[in-house]
Amino acid sequence: MADVFVSYAHKDEARARQVAEALSAQGYRAWRDDELPAHRSYGEVIEERLNSAQAVVVLWSSDAKASQWVRAEADTARNRGTLIQASLDGTIPPIPFNQIQCADLNGAGAPVDAPGWSKLMGSVQALAGSAQPEATRSRRQRVSVCVLPFANMSGDAEQEYFSDGISEDITTDLSKVSALAVTARNTAFMFKGQGIDVCDVAGKLGVTHVLEGSVRKAGNRVRITAQLIDGVTGDHLWADRYDRDLDDIFAIQDELSKAIVEALKVRLLPTEKQAIENRGTSSADAYNFYLMARKYWVAGNYGDIKREQRVVRLCNRAVEIDPRYAEAWALMALAQASLRYTFSVKDEDAEASADQALAINPVIAESYAVKARILSERGEFEAANRTIARALELDADSWEVNREAAKIASAQRRLQDAAHYYEKAVSLIDSDYHSWAMLLMCYQAFGNRAAVERVAQKMISESARVLAEDPSNGAALGINAGGHAILGNRQQAMDTIERALLIDPDNMTMRYNFACILAGYPREVDASLDLLELALAGANRAVVNTAAVDPDLDPLRNSPRFQEILTAAQRRLGIEPTPAATSAPLRS
């Protein structure tokens, strides 16, 4: 029987044949459905081959994504623990496969020349063993590492953004080494703040090594300690301490990453070394302001204009220090777009900032995402879809890009696509409580109760983490209340709503979301309408258009008062009244 089963859409047969031939050249028995015997049924042979294969390579493409056969084969492999994924054209695997690593085989050349081929082969080797004669074949685990979140030893919780940023950058650096398998940031951060046994973590994640460490930042000095641990024995393979000026932070990261690669005895290619050393800026101060800004962007108080204003100020300071810091320009553009389209701040030029980022780095995905958002807000959806597709092509693993892709899909009432991109966003940053809330809206519209309950639990747990650091975060309070309401914890939901309205009374986005929560309770219809009336009284066009079609407000549709509130808001903005829709764009 086959070592490796190759699953693909028939339009991709030529590329699939190349993959199978390359696997065969490495000594594996690869099977495709061109080898079906004439006397047996298709389904019977497929099932037999799937169940006997030690590894199943699913070749995703736009055609494969639409194929029920490919999806079914991928699901079988996922359940058996034999799934390996690769993308032939940059297509992101569909839900739920988008939460599993996917090798990149996109390119004009043969699969073996693609950047993701070595990763694919490493996974095949891990599952199917070394390509040797049957008598001597043995399973050999690929070198893999999990970078645990570095502990913040600064004695100041406000410095958490810095230690988290260092951890993420080291993860990114090691991910650029083709000979290494690196646990995703999201998975590693599940262990943040926990007392853990390193060998237990390694066993749970199936990695050979674990990197842990700490960061102490004081004034212009930084101390980073790190130790690389064998996941089986618990022995230290390497450890070091870097005690330097903050200006040396990039040199420390470079030295640390290269020391880990050397300790693991894997090969670092010249192009990989160059990629690791490319930091976007040479200024430690600019980097510090950027990390601080991104912390606010990810975990800040959605619906509070101060969040966006802080991000713009911090990024602006970063580009004052280093005008060629493309990442800071791109993040500033994202916040400026939110200021303009969520808060109607007309003097913020997000497009100019995005263009500045692209002038420095023409392949920075987040800037294309900003441009797509602007096109979407203008109603130019065809152009927006092309532009966000370009952003995803450049960086399918960008949290910011996936978030914007979800918003654009939702604005066109494509909730299946929105759910896909929000699933990807939370797979990249599990603590993204806002995306969990948006997923809830999607799954409620689908009538998927099991998914709704799963997401509601995540809304509660992830918003609680944010509230532990910032009890006054109105958005987190709102999402926490929403999770409790969905799970039937009515009193806790009502108590949280009352607390949030006292703490953050001017957050109209939060009031709108509370109106959606209470709309589902017959006894709370009047309270829901009270909140909605205040939220829509000064709302901009985007929010009012959302209210006209939001499925969360469907229980209110037949209320004369609801119609009066909505019509008044539409007339104020010169919007032609529209009938209620069955699905909705995203609440932002």
Secondary structure by P-SEA (a helix, b strand, c coil): cccbbbbbcccaaaaaaaaaaaaaaacccccccccccccccaaaaaaaaaaaccbbbbbccccccccaaaaaaaaaaaaacbbbbbbcccccccccccccbbbbcccccccccccaaaaaaaaaaaacccccccccbbbbbcbbbbbcccccccccccaaaaaaaaaaaaaaaaaacccccccccccccccccccccaaaaaaaaccccccccbbbbcccbbbbbbbbbccccccccccccccccccaaaaaaaaaaaaaaaaacccccaaaaaaaaccccccaaaaaaaaaaaaaaaccccccaaaaaaaaaaaaaaaaacccaaaaaaaaaaaaaaaacccccccccaaaaaaaaaaaccccaaaaaaaaaaaaaacaaaaaaaaaaaaaaaccccaaaaaaaaaaaaaacaaaaaaaaaaaaaaacccaaaaaaaaaaaaaaacaaaaaaaaaaaaaaaaaaaaaacccaaaaaaaaaaaaaaacaaaaaaaaaaaaaaacccaaaaaaaaaaaacccccaaaaaaaaaaaaaccccaaaaaaaacccccccccccaaaaaaaaaaaaaaccccccccccccccc
